[in-house]
C-alpha cells in the first residue's frame, strides 16, 4: 500500500476494458548465497548454447517480449545492465541490505494485451508488463509476485527477487495491469482496476509455469506466491481463488478488503480527522491520541504518525476511495488533498458504513474470505501504521480459522516491524526490518511443502530490548 510520487490531477476518463487476458488455460541470513552449481533441473545447454536456446522461449499470451541472457540476474548486475528500475523499489528496504551475487541466467521482459498505459518502463507506454527471470542453476521452484502499492514490475527486486534467485528459484513479477496515483482510471466500473490485479497475477503464473517447463525441460516442482502490502493481498486472493496454481504462499502484511469492513476506508478517515488535533497539541491532543488508538493505530507508534500523515494516509485514502466510491466527491477526482474535517466532501469525513450499496458491490469484487486452499504464512509488523495489524492481519487470521482452514495457516506478529523497512534506518532503536522475517517464513514454507516439517506455531515474534540493529538485519527466528 505504498503511495506513488504524484497525486492525480484530472477527472477520470471513461474506463477502458481490461482487454484480452489470455487466461484460458501484495531463518536464513541475508548474506549472499549463490545457488549451488549442478543442481537438478539446471538448463541443459550450458554457456553459449544456453543463450542460444533462450531465443526459443515464448511467453504464452504475451503481446511483446524481449529476452536477454545476463551474467547477473540480481540487482548487483541488473541495475548497471538496465534490466531493473531502482526507482521502482526505492524506499522499500533498509540501506544495509546485502545484495546477492553470482546468479547468471535469462530475463524476459514483456507485456500482455491491455488497454491502459500508465507504465512507462522501456518506453513502452503499456500496462500489464512483467518480468520473468530464469537462473542457470535452478532448484525446481517458481516464485510469483505482484507489486506492492501501485508500483511497477521491478518493485520486488531488492526485497524478494534478489534472495529467491540466489536460492535457485525462477522468479516472475507483474505490474498488476495498472500503476501510479491515477490507477483508478483503469477499468469500466468501480473496483475493476484492483480486480485486474488479481487477474494479472493469475495470468502471469500460468505463463511463467509454461516458460519454466519449456526452459528447464520439466515443470516446476513447486510454485509459491509471495508479496508485500498489496502484493500480500494478491497472495491471499490467489490461494483463495486459484489454489490449483500454487503449492503455497507467503503473505507480507497484505491489504485486507472486506465488504463489511474493516478495510482501509474504515480506519484512514479517523486518522485524517484526529491526527491534526493530536499534532497541534493543547487540550484536545490527548483525546485525539485516544481516537487514533481506537481507530487501530497502536499505542507506541506515535513516532511514526507524522511521516505517515504527510506521505501515506491522505493520498492512500483518496485514490482508493476514488477507485471504489468515485461518487463521493462528485466531479472532483480523488478528493482534495489534506482537506480539513468539515470541508464538503472531504475524505477526512468519509464514512464507509453509510455509503450506498453499490460501494459494497465494488468492494465485493476484490473481497477476501479466508477460505485458502493451500498453505499460507502471514507475517505483519506490530508497528505498521499504514495497515494497522489489529485492523488487518489479526482480522484475516480469524477469517482463516473461522473458515476452517487453520491447519493450512501460520501467522507471525513481528514486534517492532512497520510497513516499509526503509524506516528502520530512521528509527534503528525502535524498529526492526521485516525482510529477514520474510526469508525465515519463506524457508519455513519450503520445509513444510518439501519435507512436511510443520512451521512453528503462530505467535508474536518478540523484539529483544537490547537487540543489535545489524544483527536484526541478518536474522529473524520464528521460534523465539
C-alpha positions in Angstrom: 0.0 0.0 0.0 2.9 2.3 -0.9 1.9 5.6 -2.4 3.1 6.9 -5.7 5.1 10.1 -6.1 2.4 12.3 -7.7 -1.2 12.9 -6.9 -3.7 12.7 -9.8 -4.7 16.0 -11.4 -7.7 15.5 -13.7 -11.1 13.8 -13.7 -11.1 10.2 -14.7 -12.0 9.5 -18.3 -14.3 6.7 -19.2 -12.8 3.4 -18.0 -11.5 1.2 -20.8 -12.0 -2.6 -20.9 -9.2 -4.7 -19.5 -8.6 -6.3 -22.8 -7.8 -9.9 -23.8 -6.1 -11.5 -20.8 -5.1 -14.9 -22.3 -6.4 -16.6 -19.1 -7.8 -19.7 -20.9 -5.7 -22.2 -19.9 0.7 -7.6 -2.2 15.8 -18.2 9.2 18.4 -17.9 6.8 20.7 -14.9 6.8 20.7 -12.1 4.3 24.2 -12.9 3.2 24.6 -13.7 -0.5 24.3 -17.5 -1.0 24.6 -18.3 -4.7 22.6 -21.3 -5.9 24.8 -24.4 -6.0 26.2 -25.5 -9.3 24.9 -28.7 -10.8 21.5 -28.7 -9.1 18.9 -30.9 -10.7 16.9 -29.1 -13.4 19.7 -26.8 -14.5 19.5 -25.6 -18.1 20.8 -28.5 -20.3 22.5 -26.1 -22.6 25.4 -24.5 -20.7 27.2 -21.4 -21.7 26.7 -20.1 -25.3 24.3 -22.9 -26.0 22.1 -21.9 -23.1 21.9 -18.3 -24.5 21.1 -19.6 -28.0 18.3 -21.7 -26.5 16.8 -18.7 -24.9 15.6 -17.4 -28.3 13.1 -20.2 -28.4 11.4 -19.2 -25.3 7.9 -17.8 -25.8 5.6 -16.4 -23.1 2.1 -17.6 -23.8 -0.3 -14.8 -24.4 2.3 -12.1 -24.4 1.9 -9.3 -26.9 5.5 -8.4 -26.7 8.6 -9.9 -25.1 12.4 -9.2 -25.1 14.7 -12.0 -24.0 18.2 -11.3 -22.5 21.0 -13.6 -21.5 22.6 -12.0 -18.4 25.7 -12.6 -16.4 23.8 -11.4 -13.3 20.1 -11.6 -12.6 20.1 -9.9 -9.2 20.3 -6.2 -8.8 24.0 -6.5 -8.4 24.0 -6.7 -12.2 20.6 -5.6 -13.4 21.0 -2.0 -12.2 24.0 -1.4 -14.5 22.7 -3.5 -17.3 19.4 -1.7 -17.4 17.3 -4.8 -16.5 15.6 -3.3 -13.5 14.5 0.2 -12.3 15.8 1.3 -8.9 13.1 3.9 -8.7 10.6 1.1 -8.6 11.9 -0.4 -5.4 13.2 2.8 -3.8 12.3 3.1 -0.1 11.2 -0.5 0.4 14.4 -2.0 2.0 17.0 -1.0 4.6 20.1 0.7 3.2 22.3 -2.1 4.6 20.5 -5.0 2.9 23.1 -7.3 1.3 22.8 -7.8 -2.4 23.4 -11.5 -3.5 25.7 -12.1 -6.5 26.6 -14.9 -8.8 23.2 -15.7 -10.5 23.6 -15.8 -14.3 20.6 -16.7 -16.4 17.8 -15.4 -18.7 15.5 -12.5 -18.2 12.3 -12.0 -20.2 10.6 -8.6 -20.2 7.3 -8.0 -21.9 3.6 -7.2 -21.6 0.3 -8.9 -22.1 -2.5 -7.3 -24.2 -4.1 -4.4 -22.2 -5.9 -1.1 -23.0 -4.2 1.1 -20.4 -0.9 2.9 -20.5 0.3 4.0 -17.0 3.5 2.0 -17.0 6.3 3.8 -18.9 9.1 1.2 -18.4 11.2 0.6 -21.5 9.4 3.4 -23.2 6.6 1.0 -24.0 3.7 3.1 -22.6 1.8 -0.1 -21.9 0.4 -1.8 -18.8 0.4 -5.5 -17.9 4.2 -5.5 -18.0 6.0 -8.5 -16.5 9.5 -9.8 -15.8 10.5 -13.5 -15.7 14.0 -14.5 -14.6 15.4 -18.0 -15.1 18.6 -18.8 -13.2 21.1 -21.1 -14.8 21.3 -23.1 -11.6 17.7 -23.9 -10.9 16.3 -25.6 -7.7 13.0 -26.6 -9.3 11.0 -23.7 -7.8 9.0 -20.8 -9.2 8.1 -17.7 -7.2 5.4 -15.3 -8.5 4.8 -11.9 -7.1 2.6 -8.8 -7.7 4.0 -5.4 -6.9 3.3 -3.5 -3.7 1.4 -0.3 -3.6 0.8 0.9 -7.2 4.4 0.3 -8.3 5.7 -1.4 -11.4 7.0 -4.9 -12.0 10.5 -4.4 -10.6 9.3 -3.2 -7.2 10.1 -6.6 -5.6 13.6 -6.9 -7.0 15.5 -5.9 -3.8 13.2 -7.2 -1.1 12.2 -10.5 -2.7 13.6 -11.2 -6.1 17.3 -11.0 -5.3 17.1 -13.5 -2.5 14.9 -16.1 -4.1 17.0 -16.0 -7.3 20.1 -16.6 -5.1 18.4 -19.7 -3.7 17.9 -21.0 -7.2 14.2 -20.2 -7.8 12.8 -18.8 -11.0 11.1 -15.5 -10.4 8.2 -13.7 -12.1 6.6 -10.4 -11.2 3.9 -8.2 -12.7 2.9 -4.5 -12.5 -0.7 -5.8 -11.9 -2.2 -4.1 -15.0 -2.2 -0.5 -13.9 0.2 1.7 -11.9 0.6 5.1 -10.3 -1.6 7.5 -8.4 -4.3 7.5 -11.1 -4.6 3.7 -11.3 -8.3 4.1 -10.6 -8.9 5.4 -14.1 -8.5 1.9 -15.4 -11.4 -0.4 -15.9 -15.1 0.2 -16.8 -16.6 0.4 -13.3 -15.6 0.9 -9.7 -13.4 -1.9 -8.3 -12.3 -3.0 -11.8 -8.7 -1.7 -11.5 -8.0 -3.6 -8.4 -9.8 -6.7 -9.7 -7.5 -6.6 -12.6 -4.5 -7.0 -10.3 -5.8 -10.5 -9.3 -6.3 -11.5 -13.0 -2.8 -10.4 -13.9 -1.2 -12.5 -11.3 -3.2 -15.5 -12.4 -2.2 -14.8 -16.0 1.5 -14.4 -15.2 1.6 -17.6 -13.1 0.2 -19.7 -15.9 2.5 -18.1 -18.4 5.6 -18.4 -16.2 4.8 -22.1 -15.4 4.8 -22.8 -19.1 8.1 -20.9 -19.7 9.8 -22.7 -16.9 8.7 -26.1 -18.2 10.0 -25.3 -21.7 13.3 -23.8 -20.5 14.2 -26.5 -17.9 12.5 -29.4 -19.7 10.3 -30.2 -16.8 7.5 -28.4 -14.8 8.3 -26.5 -11.7 8.3 -28.8 -8.7 6.6 -26.1 -6.7 5.1 -22.7 -7.3 5.0 -20.2 -4.5 3.1 -16.8 -4.4 4.6 -14.1 -2.3 4.4 -10.3 -1.9 4.2 -7.4 0.4 1.3 -5.0 1.1 -0.9 -5.1 -2.0 1.4 -7.9 -3.1 0.5 -9.8 0.1 -3.2 -9.2 -0.6 -2.7 -10.8 -4.0 -1.2 -13.9 -2.3 -4.3 -14.3 -0.1 -6.6 -13.9 -3.1 -4.8 -16.3 -5.3 -4.7 -19.0 -2.6 -8.4 -18.5 -2.0 -9.5 -18.4 -5.7 -6.8 -20.3 -7.6 -5.2 -22.8 -5.2 -4.7 -25.2 -8.1 -1.9 -23.0 -9.5 0.2 -22.9 -6.3 1.8 -25.1 -3.7 1.8 -22.3 -1.0 2.3 -18.7 -0.3 4.0 -16.2 2.0 2.0 -13.0 2.7 3.9 -10.0 3.9 1.4 -7.7 5.6 -1.2 -8.0 2.9 -4.0 -5.4 2.5 -7.4 -6.6 3.8 -10.6 -6.0 1.8 -13.9 -7.0 3.2 -17.4 -5.8 2.2 -18.4 -5.3 5.8 -15.1 -4.0 7.0 -12.6 -3.5 8.3 -10.8 -2.1 5.4 -8.6 0.9 4.9 -11.6 3.1 4.1 -12.7 2.5 7.7 -9.6 3.4 9.6 -7.9 6.1 7.5 -10.6 8.8 7.7 -10.5 8.8 11.6 -6.7 9.2 11.3 -7.1 12.1 8.9 -9.5 13.8 11.4 -7.7 13.1 14.6 -4.1 13.4 13.7 -4.0 17.2 13.1 -5.6 17.8 16.5 -3.0 15.5 18.1 -0.1 17.2 16.3 -1.4 20.7 17.3 -1.0 19.8 21.0 -3.1 21.6 23.6 -6.2 20.4 25.4 -7.5 18.3 22.6 -4.3 16.4 21.9 -4.8 13.5 24.4 -8.4 12.9 23.2 -7.2 12.9 19.6 -4.5 10.4 20.5 -7.1 8.1 22.1 -9.2 8.4 18.9 -6.2 7.3 16.8 -5.6 4.3 19.0 -9.3 3.4 18.9 -9.1 3.5 15.1 -6.4 0.8 15.2 -3.1 2.8 15.3 -1.2 1.1 18.1 -0.1 2.9 21.2 3.7 3.3 21.0 3.6 4.0 17.2 3.2 7.8 17.7 6.7 8.5 16.4 5.6 7.1 13.0 2.5 9.2 12.7 3.9 12.5 11.3 5.6 10.7 8.4 2.6 8.6 7.5 0.2 11.6 7.8 2.4 13.5 5.3 3.2 10.7 2.9 0.7 7.9 3.2 -2.7 8.3 4.8 -4.2 11.2 2.8 -3.1 10.0 -0.6 -4.0 6.4 0.1 -7.5 7.2 1.3 -8.2 9.5 -1.6 -7.1 7.3 -4.5 -8.5 4.0 -3.2 -11.8 5.7 -2.2 -11.9 7.1 -5.8 -11.4 3.6 -7.2 -14.2 2.1 -5.1 -16.5 5.1 -4.4 -16.0 7.8 -7.1 -19.4 9.3 -6.5 -18.4 10.5 -3.0 -16.7 13.7 -4.3 -18.8 14.3 -7.4 -16.9 15.7 -10.3 -13.7 16.1 -8.3 -11.2 13.3 -8.9 -9.7 11.7 -5.8 -10.8 14.4 -3.4 -9.0 17.5 -2.0 -5.5 16.8 -0.6 -5.3 17.4 3.2 -8.7 19.0 3.5 -9.9 19.9 7.0 -12.7 17.9 8.6 -15.9 19.8 7.9 -15.0 20.7 4.3 -17.7 19.5 2.0 -16.9 16.1 0.5 -13.7 15.9 2.5 -12.1 12.4 2.7 -11.4 13.0 6.4 -15.1 12.7 7.0 -15.7 9.7 4.7 -17.9 7.1 6.4 -17.8 3.7 4.6 -20.6 2.3 6.7 -23.0 4.9 5.5 -22.2 4.8 1.8 -24.7 3.4 -0.8 -24.9 -0.4 -1.5 -23.0 0.0 -4.8 -19.9 0.8 -2.9 -20.0 -2.6 -1.2 -20.6 -4.2 -4.5 -17.4 -2.6 -5.8 -15.5 -3.9 -2.7 -17.1 -7.3 -3.2 -15.2 -7.7 -6.5 -12.0 -7.8 -4.5 -13.0 -9.0 -1.1 -11.3 -11.8 0.8 -13.0 -14.7 2.5 -10.2 -16.6 4.4 -11.0 -19.8 2.5 -7.4 -20.5 1.4 -6.9 -23.8 -0.5 -3.1 -24.1 0.0 -0.7 -23.5 2.9 -0.2 -19.8 3.8 2.2 -18.0 6.1 1.3 -14.4 7.0 3.7 -12.0 8.8 2.9 -8.5 9.9 4.7 -5.9 12.0 3.0 -4.7 15.2 4.0 -1.1 14.5 2.5 -1.0 11.0 0.6 2.3 10.9 -0.3 2.1 7.2 -2.2 -1.1 7.5 -2.6 -1.4 11.3 -2.2 -5.0 12.4 -5.4 -5.0 14.5 -7.4 -3.9 11.5 -5.8 -6.2 9.0 -3.8 -9.4 9.6 -5.3 -10.1 13.1 -8.7 -10.0 11.4 -7.6 -12.1 8.4 -6.1 -14.7 10.7 -9.5 -15.1 12.4 -11.2 -15.3 9.0 -9.0 -18.2 8.0 -9.7 -20.0 11.3 -13.4 -19.3 11.0 -13.4 -20.7 7.5 -12.0 -24.0 8.9 -8.6 -23.5 7.2 -6.4 -23.0 10.3 -4.4 -26.2 9.6 -3.1 -24.6 6.4 -2.1 -21.3 8.1 0.6 -19.8 10.3 0.6 -16.2 11.4 3.6 -14.4 12.9 3.1 -10.9 14.5 6.6 -9.3 14.4 7.2 -6.9 17.3 8.8 -3.7 16.1 8.0 -4.2 12.4 6.4 -1.5 10.3 5.1 -1.1 6.8 8.3 -0.3 4.9 11.7 -1.4 6.0 13.4 1.8 5.0 12.1 3.5 8.1 14.3 1.2 10.1 17.2 3.4 9.0 15.5 6.4 10.5 14.5 4.7 13.8 17.0 1.9 14.4 16.4 2.0 18.1 12.6 1.4 17.7 12.1 -0.7 14.6 13.2 -4.0 13.1 13.3 -4.9 9.4 10.8 -7.5 8.2 12.9 -8.7 5.2 14.7 -11.3 7.3 11.4 -12.4 8.8 10.0 -12.9 5.3 13.0 -15.0 4.4 12.5 -17.1 7.6 8.9 -17.6 6.7 9.7 -18.5 3.1 12.3 -21.1 4.3 9.7 -22.5 6.7 7.2 -22.7 3.9 9.6 -24.7 1.7 10.3 -27.1 4.5 6.6 -27.5 5.1 6.0 -28.3 1.4 9.1 -30.4 0.7 9.5 -32.4 3.8 6.3 -32.0 5.7 8.0 -30.1 8.5 5.4 -28.1 10.4 6.3 -24.4 10.8 6.5 -23.0 14.3 3.0 -22.4 15.8 1.5 -18.9 15.1 3.0 -16.5 17.6 4.2 -13.0 18.3 7.9 -12.8 17.4 9.4 -10.7 20.3 11.9 -7.8 19.8 14.7 -8.1 22.2 15.2 -4.8 24.1 19.0 -4.8 23.5 18.9 -6.2 20.0 21.7 -5.0 17.8 20.3 -3.3 14.6 23.0 -5.0 12.5 22.0 -8.4 13.9 18.3 -7.8 13.2 19.2 -7.2 9.6 20.5 -10.7 9.2 18.2 -12.9 11.3 14.6 -13.4 12.4 13.8 -16.5 14.3 10.2 -17.6 14.2 10.7 -20.0 17.1 11.9 -17.5 19.8 
